Amino acid sequence: MARFKAVRHEDRLTLVEHLDELRTRIIVSVSVLVVAMSLCFWQNERLLDIANKPLPDDFVPTTFGVAEPFTTTLTISAYFAILLSLPIILYQAYAFVLPAFTERERRFAFPLLLLVPVLFIAGAVFAYFVVMPPAIKFLLNFNDDQFTIQVRAREYYSFFATMLIALGVMFQIPLGTVLITRMGLLTPDQLAENRRFAILGIAVLAALLPSIDPVTLILEMVPLILLYELSILLARAFAPARAGPMQSEPSTQER
């Protein structure tokens, strides 16, 4: 039977109970995704208007073939459904590992957990209003006198959704770092000492996103670097307490 009651730190669950809880959270995530998909397909015209807004006024996405308008509409509905449901899905993922925190730590961790949708929405909004306009302007105007430029709907919406979802997920860096340090995989000191490698990794991740121009790359990197610095502070606050010095055992040698 599925567990709907939150698992406490002191609970000792069997493997079957852990799998049961995982199944429940997966069912909740899939249900949210289905509801979001239905809602987005119902409001697909508004979603298409939102997705097309970053384009210049004289650009209208182009489709090819009889079925492509329908399949493209279905695709953009799916993209927005993922975008809408990802905060809840991420929350479910974090909540699954929340019992690793002690009761005292959970009082601090739970407000952080509520930041999951806030950080995701902040990343998506940042991508939509700050990153997308200069990226599209640069890409559409690059060597525009050498090409007849058209925007294919399927490719543009894939670009649009990838950018928003990727930055929304990457804005989860602080919470992901707290979980890694709580699991003992890294320490806050190691995060600070390897800062230069983290910045290099952030640059690589930003370069892997659809936009590749230098201005957009910098716009993507700056908030991620700031979030990494914030994650170090949070990791120090939530780092597992170090065990005290071991008391020396009394000698067994007696005269």
C-alpha positions as CSV (number, residue, x, y, z in Angstrom):
1,M,0.0,0.0,0.0
2,A,1.4,3.4,-1.0
3,R,2.8,5.7,1.7
4,F,1.3,9.1,1.8
5,K,2.6,10.0,5.3
6,A,5.9,11.8,5.3
7,V,8.8,9.7,6.4
8,R,10.7,10.9,9.5
9,H,14.4,10.8,10.0
10,E,14.2,8.2,12.8
11,D,11.9,5.9,10.7
12,R,13.6,2.7,9.6
13,L,12.0,1.5,6.4
14,T,12.5,-1.8,4.6
15,L,13.6,-1.9,0.9
16,V,10.0,-2.6,-0.1
17,E,8.7,0.4,1.9
18,H,11.4,2.7,0.2
19,L,10.3,1.4,-3.2
20,D,6.7,1.9,-2.2
21,E,7.3,5.5,-1.3
22,L,9.3,6.0,-4.5
23,R,6.4,4.6,-6.5
24,T,3.9,7.0,-4.8
25,R,6.1,10.0,-5.7
26,I,6.4,8.8,-9.3
27,I,2.6,8.4,-9.6
28,V,2.1,11.9,-8.3
29,S,4.7,13.3,-10.7
30,V,3.1,11.5,-13.7
31,S,-0.4,12.6,-12.7
32,V,0.7,16.2,-12.5
33,L,2.4,15.9,-15.9
34,V,-0.8,14.5,-17.5
35,V,-3.0,17.2,-16.0
36,A,-0.5,19.9,-17.1
37,M,-0.4,18.4,-20.6
38,S,-4.2,18.5,-20.9
39,L,-4.4,22.1,-19.6
40,C,-1.6,23.2,-22.0
41,F,-3.2,21.6,-25.1
42,W,-6.5,23.3,-24.2
43,Q,-4.7,26.7,-24.1
44,N,-2.3,26.0,-26.9
45,E,-3.0,29.2,-28.8
46,R,-2.0,31.4,-25.8
47,L,1.1,29.3,-25.3
48,L,2.1,29.7,-28.9
49,D,1.7,33.5,-28.6
50,I,4.0,33.4,-25.5
51,A,6.6,31.3,-27.3
52,N,6.5,33.5,-30.4
53,K,6.8,36.8,-28.5
54,P,10.7,36.8,-28.4
55,L,10.8,36.6,-32.2
56,P,10.9,39.8,-34.2
57,D,7.6,41.1,-35.4
58,D,8.2,40.1,-39.0
59,F,9.0,36.5,-38.2
60,V,6.3,33.8,-38.1
61,P,7.2,30.2,-37.5
62,T,6.9,28.1,-40.6
63,T,5.6,24.5,-40.8
64,F,6.1,21.9,-43.6
65,G,3.7,19.2,-44.4
66,V,0.0,18.5,-43.7
67,A,0.4,17.1,-40.2
68,E,3.1,19.4,-38.8
69,P,0.8,22.2,-37.5
70,F,-0.9,19.5,-35.3
71,T,2.3,17.8,-34.2
72,T,4.0,21.1,-33.5
73,T,1.1,22.2,-31.4
74,L,1.2,19.0,-29.5
75,T,4.9,19.3,-29.0
76,I,4.8,22.9,-27.7
77,S,2.0,21.8,-25.3
78,A,4.2,19.0,-24.1
79,Y,7.1,21.4,-23.6
80,F,5.0,23.8,-21.5
81,A,3.5,20.8,-19.6
82,I,7.1,19.8,-18.6
83,L,7.9,23.4,-17.8
84,L,4.8,23.7,-15.5
85,S,5.2,20.3,-13.8
86,L,8.9,20.2,-13.3
87,P,8.8,22.3,-10.1
88,I,6.5,19.7,-8.5
89,I,8.5,16.8,-9.9
90,L,11.7,18.3,-8.5
91,Y,9.9,18.8,-5.2
92,Q,9.0,15.1,-5.2
93,A,12.6,14.2,-5.9
94,Y,13.9,16.3,-3.1
95,A,11.2,15.2,-0.7
96,F,12.2,11.6,-1.3
97,V,15.7,12.2,0.2
98,L,14.4,14.7,2.9
99,P,14.4,12.0,5.6
100,A,18.2,12.0,5.5
101,F,18.0,15.2,7.5
102,T,17.6,15.2,11.2
103,E,14.5,16.8,12.8
104,R,16.4,19.9,13.6
105,E,17.8,20.2,10.1
106,R,14.4,19.6,8.5
107,R,13.1,22.8,10.2
108,F,15.7,24.6,8.1
109,A,15.6,22.3,5.0
110,F,11.8,22.4,4.5
111,P,11.8,26.2,3.7
112,L,14.6,25.4,1.2
113,L,12.5,22.7,-0.3
114,L,9.8,25.2,-0.9
115,L,12.3,27.2,-2.9
116,V,12.4,24.4,-5.6
117,P,9.5,25.9,-7.6
118,V,10.7,29.4,-6.9
119,L,14.2,28.7,-8.2
120,F,12.9,26.9,-11.2
121,I,10.5,29.7,-12.1
122,A,13.2,32.2,-11.6
123,G,15.5,30.3,-14.0
124,A,12.8,30.0,-16.6
125,V,11.8,33.7,-16.3
126,F,15.5,34.7,-16.5
127,A,15.8,32.7,-19.7
128,Y,12.7,34.1,-21.3
129,F,13.3,37.8,-20.5
130,V,17.1,38.1,-20.3
131,V,18.7,35.3,-22.4
132,M,16.2,34.6,-25.2
133,P,15.9,38.2,-26.7
134,P,19.7,38.7,-27.3
135,A,20.2,35.1,-28.3
136,I,17.5,35.3,-31.0
137,K,18.6,38.7,-32.2
138,F,22.2,37.5,-32.6
139,L,21.3,34.3,-34.3
140,L,18.7,35.7,-36.7
141,N,20.9,38.7,-37.7
142,F,24.1,36.7,-38.1
143,N,25.1,36.9,-41.8
144,D,21.4,37.8,-42.6
145,D,22.5,39.4,-45.9
146,Q,23.7,36.0,-47.1
147,F,20.6,33.9,-46.3
148,T,16.9,34.0,-46.7
149,I,16.1,33.4,-43.1
150,Q,12.9,31.5,-42.1
151,V,12.1,30.1,-38.6
152,R,10.9,26.5,-38.7
153,A,8.4,26.1,-35.9
154,R,9.5,22.7,-34.7
155,E,13.2,23.7,-34.3
156,Y,12.3,27.1,-32.8
157,Y,10.0,25.6,-30.1
158,S,12.6,23.0,-29.3
159,F,15.2,25.8,-28.9
160,F,12.7,27.8,-26.8
161,A,11.8,25.0,-24.4
162,T,15.3,23.7,-24.0
163,M,16.6,27.1,-23.0
164,L,13.8,27.6,-20.4
165,I,13.9,24.1,-18.9
166,A,17.7,24.0,-18.8
167,L,18.1,27.2,-16.9
168,G,15.2,26.3,-14.6
169,V,17.0,23.1,-13.7
170,M,20.4,24.7,-13.5
171,F,19.0,27.3,-11.0
172,Q,18.6,24.3,-8.6
173,I,22.4,24.3,-8.0
174,P,22.1,25.5,-4.3
175,L,19.6,22.8,-3.3
176,G,21.5,20.1,-5.2
177,T,24.7,21.1,-3.5
178,V,23.1,20.9,0.0
179,L,21.9,17.3,-0.8
180,I,25.4,16.3,-2.0
181,T,27.1,17.6,1.1
182,R,24.4,16.0,3.3
183,M,25.1,12.6,1.6
184,G,28.8,13.0,2.4
185,L,29.9,13.0,-1.3
186,L,31.5,16.4,-1.0
187,T,32.3,18.8,1.8
188,P,31.8,22.6,1.8
189,D,35.6,23.1,1.9
190,Q,36.0,20.9,-1.2
191,L,33.4,23.0,-3.0
192,A,35.2,26.2,-2.2
193,E,38.7,24.8,-3.1
194,N,37.4,23.5,-6.4
195,R,35.6,26.7,-7.3
196,R,37.7,27.2,-10.5
197,F,36.7,23.8,-11.8
198,A,33.1,24.5,-11.0
199,I,33.2,27.8,-13.0
200,L,34.8,25.8,-15.9
201,G,31.9,23.3,-15.6
202,I,29.4,26.1,-15.6
203,A,30.9,27.5,-18.7
204,V,30.8,24.2,-20.4
205,L,27.1,23.7,-19.4
206,A,26.3,27.2,-20.7
207,A,28.0,26.5,-24.0
208,L,26.0,23.3,-24.4
209,L,22.8,25.2,-24.3
210,P,21.3,26.1,-27.8
211,S,22.6,29.7,-27.8
212,I,26.3,30.0,-28.5
213,D,27.1,33.7,-28.9
214,P,29.4,35.3,-26.3
215,V,26.9,37.8,-24.9
216,T,24.3,35.1,-24.2
217,L,27.0,32.8,-22.7
218,I,28.0,35.5,-20.2
219,L,24.4,36.2,-19.3
220,E,23.9,32.5,-18.6
221,M,27.1,32.1,-16.6
222,V,26.9,35.1,-14.2
223,P,23.7,34.0,-12.3
224,L,25.0,30.4,-12.2
225,I,28.3,31.4,-10.7
226,L,26.4,33.5,-8.1
227,L,24.2,30.5,-7.3
228,Y,27.3,28.3,-6.9
229,E,28.7,30.8,-4.3
230,L,25.3,30.7,-2.5
231,S,25.4,26.9,-2.6
232,I,28.7,26.9,-0.7
233,L,27.2,29.1,2.0
234,L,24.1,26.8,2.3
235,A,26.4,23.7,2.3
236,R,28.3,25.1,5.2
237,A,25.0,25.8,7.1
238,F,23.7,22.3,6.4
239,A,26.9,20.3,6.6
240,P,26.7,17.2,8.8
241,A,28.1,17.8,12.2
242,R,31.6,16.5,12.6
243,A,32.2,13.9,15.1
244,G,34.0,15.1,18.1
245,P,37.6,14.0,18.9
246,M,37.7,10.4,20.0
247,Q,38.3,10.0,23.6
248,S,41.5,8.1,24.3
249,E,40.8,4.6,25.7
250,P,42.3,3.8,29.0
251,S,45.4,1.7,28.8
252,T,44.9,-2.0,29.4
253,Q,48.3,-2.4,30.7
254,E,48.5,-2.3,34.5
255,R,51.3,-3.0,36.7
